[in-house]
């Protein structure tokens, strides 16, 4: 009976609430935070969806020139280990690559904005410590880890990308340590590996993974790294990009 009474009371409250406001979303957000930004308002524009054409690759020697030098800066990193131990005894994984499920529902790489007084490498090692609990005394990004920089035209943001190769055993430990990271459960909602194989229908596996929502140009960064580090061939990447799911048979 108490459950019935509670349900009836809830219905009455909802009816009264709907009658008393012309904008229920604003009332809802006052309790949950939904549809508001709070202190994230100053940086939320960096996470807005843009087309891949918004990002242009910048040669490293041009980074000290305008407009790149006076743009906002961000650094991210692909931590990976080469791995040929077959998954299910069938698929060659090529490598174990770590990405993150972010607080905004997008996939991305660990890293973030460069703060005042930092360079891109110092900022990235700080972010890796905060987001991945990475022991930077053992594994740290250096100039030799640099891969590529892209510039977002609309956001006036330089995105520096690095790759940090470790052994498979070390990657296991990095994954475990990430659960104890300062930002785990808030900025970072989990670490995921990228499936680089393609299954029997030509779509499940890597092509399906590429259909997810990625933050900024992180999908481009992933594909660039796979090609530059020779983890996948250009032909394998192109096949994955062109793949479509098979229709269900009636």
C-alpha positions in Angstrom: 0.0 0.0 0.0 2.8 2.4 0.8 4.2 2.0 -2.7 0.7 2.9 -4.2 0.4 5.9 -2.0 3.9 7.1 -3.0 3.2 6.6 -6.7 -0.1 8.6 -6.4 1.8 11.4 -4.5 4.4 11.4 -7.2 1.8 11.7 -10.0 0.1 14.6 -8.1 3.5 16.4 -7.8 4.3 15.9 -11.4 0.9 17.3 -12.5 1.4 20.3 -10.3 4.9 20.8 -11.5 3.8 20.7 -15.2 1.1 23.3 -14.5 3.4 25.7 -12.6 6.1 26.1 -15.2 6.3 27.0 -18.8 9.8 25.6 -19.2 10.1 22.3 -17.5 13.7 21.8 -18.7 14.9 24.7 -16.6 13.3 23.3 -13.5 14.7 19.8 -14.2 18.2 21.2 -14.6 18.2 23.0 -11.3 18.2 19.6 -9.5 20.3 17.5 -11.9 22.5 19.9 -13.8 21.2 18.6 -17.0 21.3 21.0 -20.0 23.6 23.4 -18.1 27.4 23.9 -18.2 28.4 25.1 -14.8 32.1 25.8 -14.6 32.6 23.9 -17.9 31.1 26.8 -19.8 34.5 28.4 -20.5 35.8 25.4 -22.4 32.8 23.5 -23.7 33.2 25.0 -27.2 36.3 22.9 -27.7 34.1 19.8 -27.5 31.6 20.9 -30.1 31.1 18.7 -33.1 32.9 19.9 -36.3 33.6 18.3 -39.6 36.9 16.7 -40.4 37.5 19.5 -42.9 37.9 21.9 -39.9 41.2 20.3 -39.1 44.3 21.0 -41.1 47.7 19.3 -40.5 50.5 21.7 -39.5 54.2 21.1 -40.1 56.1 21.2 -36.9 58.4 24.0 -38.1 55.4 26.2 -38.6 54.1 25.9 -35.0 55.9 29.0 -33.8 54.2 31.1 -36.5 50.7 32.7 -36.4 47.9 31.8 -36.2 49.1 28.6 -34.6 51.4 30.1 -32.0 48.8 32.3 -30.5 46.0 29.7 -30.6 44.9 27.6 -27.6 47.0 24.4 -27.3 46.1 20.8 -26.4 48.1 17.6 -26.2 46.9 14.0 -26.4 48.6 10.6 -26.5 48.0 7.1 -27.8 49.4 4.5 -25.4 49.9 1.2 -27.2 51.6 -2.2 -27.2 52.2 -4.3 -30.3 50.4 -7.6 -29.9 50.1 -10.6 -32.3 48.4 -13.0 -29.8 45.3 -14.0 -31.6 41.9 -13.0 -30.2 39.6 -16.1 -29.9 42.4 -18.0 -31.6 41.2 -16.3 -34.9 42.0 -12.6 -35.2 45.4 -10.9 -35.1 44.9 -7.8 -32.9 48.1 -6.2 -34.3 48.3 -3.9 -31.2 46.6 -3.1 -28.0 45.6 0.6 -28.2 44.1 2.5 -25.3 41.3 5.0 -25.7 38.9 6.5 -23.2 35.2 6.8 -22.8 34.9 10.5 -21.8 32.5 12.3 -19.5 30.7 13.8 -22.6 29.9 10.4 -24.1 32.6 10.6 -26.8 35.6 8.4 -27.3 39.0 10.1 -27.2 42.6 9.8 -26.1 44.0 10.8 -22.7 45.3 14.4 -22.6 43.8 17.9 -22.5 44.5 21.6 -22.7 47.9 23.1 -22.1 47.8 25.4 -19.1 49.7 28.7 -18.8 53.4 28.1 -18.1 53.4 24.6 -19.6 54.6 23.3 -22.9 52.7 20.5 -24.8 54.9 17.7 -23.3 54.7 18.9 -19.7 51.0 19.4 -20.0 50.5 15.9 -21.5 52.5 14.1 -18.8 50.4 16.0 -16.2 47.2 14.9 -17.9 48.4 11.3 -18.2 49.0 11.3 -14.5 45.6 12.7 -13.7 43.5 10.7 -16.2 45.4 7.4 -16.3 47.4 7.4 -13.0 50.4 6.8 -15.3 53.7 6.4 -13.5 55.6 9.1 -15.4 58.8 8.0 -13.7 58.6 4.8 -15.8 56.6 6.0 -18.8 56.6 9.6 -19.9 56.0 11.4 -23.2 59.1 13.1 -24.7 59.9 14.9 -27.9 60.7 11.6 -29.6 57.0 10.5 -29.0 55.7 13.3 -31.2 53.5 12.2 -34.1 51.5 15.1 -35.6 49.7 18.4 -35.0 46.4 19.5 -36.4 44.8 23.0 -36.1 41.1 23.5 -35.7 40.1 26.5 -37.8 36.8 27.2 -36.0 38.1 26.6 -32.5 41.6 28.2 -33.1 43.0 25.2 -31.3 46.3 23.4 -32.0 46.1 19.7 -31.2 49.4 18.0 -30.6 49.5 14.2 -30.8 52.0 11.8 -29.4 52.4 8.0 -29.3 53.9 6.1 -26.3 54.8 2.5 -27.0 55.1 0.1 -24.1 55.3 -3.7 -23.7 52.1 -5.7 -23.5 52.8 -6.6 -19.9 53.4 -2.9 -19.1 50.1 -2.0 -20.8 48.2 -4.4 -18.5 49.6 -2.6 -15.5 48.7 0.8 -17.0 45.1 -0.4 -17.5 44.9 -1.5 -13.9 46.4 1.7 -12.5 43.9 3.7 -14.5 41.1 2.6 -12.2 42.7 4.6 -9.4 43.3 7.7 -11.4 42.3 11.1 -9.9 39.9 11.7 -12.8 38.4 8.2 -13.0 34.7 8.3 -12.7 34.5 12.1 -13.5 36.4 13.1 -16.6 37.2 9.5 -17.6 34.5 6.9 -17.5 36.6 3.9 -18.6 39.5 2.8 -20.7 38.8 0.8 -23.8 41.0 -1.1 -26.4 40.5 -0.6 -30.1 39.6 -3.8 -32.0 41.8 -3.6 -35.1 40.6 -6.8 -36.7 37.6 -7.2 -39.1 35.2 -10.1 -38.6 33.5 -12.4 -41.0 30.8 -10.0 -42.2 33.4 -7.4 -43.2 32.0 -4.8 -40.7 32.1 -6.0 -37.1 35.3 -5.2 -35.3 37.4 -2.2 -36.5 34.8 -0.8 -39.0 32.1 -0.9 -36.3 34.4 0.8 -33.8 35.0 3.6 -36.3 31.3 4.3 -36.4 31.3 5.5 -32.7 31.2 9.1 -31.6 34.8 10.5 -31.3 35.7 13.8 -29.8 37.3 16.4 -32.0 39.8 14.9 -34.5 40.6 11.9 -32.3 39.4 9.5 -35.0 41.7 11.2 -37.5 44.6 10.9 -35.0 43.9 7.2 -34.5 44.0 6.5 -38.3 47.1 8.7 -38.8 49.0 6.8 -36.1 47.9 3.4 -37.4 49.3 4.3 -40.8 52.5 6.1 -39.6 53.4 3.4 -37.1 52.7 0.7 -39.6 50.2 -1.1 -37.3 47.7 -1.3 -40.2 48.4 -0.9 -43.9 46.8 2.0 -45.9 44.7 -0.7 -47.7 43.4 -2.2 -44.4 42.4 1.3 -43.2 40.7 2.1 -46.4 38.7 -1.2 -46.3 37.6 -0.4 -42.8 36.4 3.1 -43.7 34.5 1.8 -46.7 32.8 -1.1 -44.9 29.0 -1.2 -44.4 26.9 -3.6 -42.4 25.3 -6.5 -44.2 21.5 -6.3 -44.3 19.5 -8.8 -42.2 18.1 -11.7 -44.3 14.3 -11.9 -44.2 
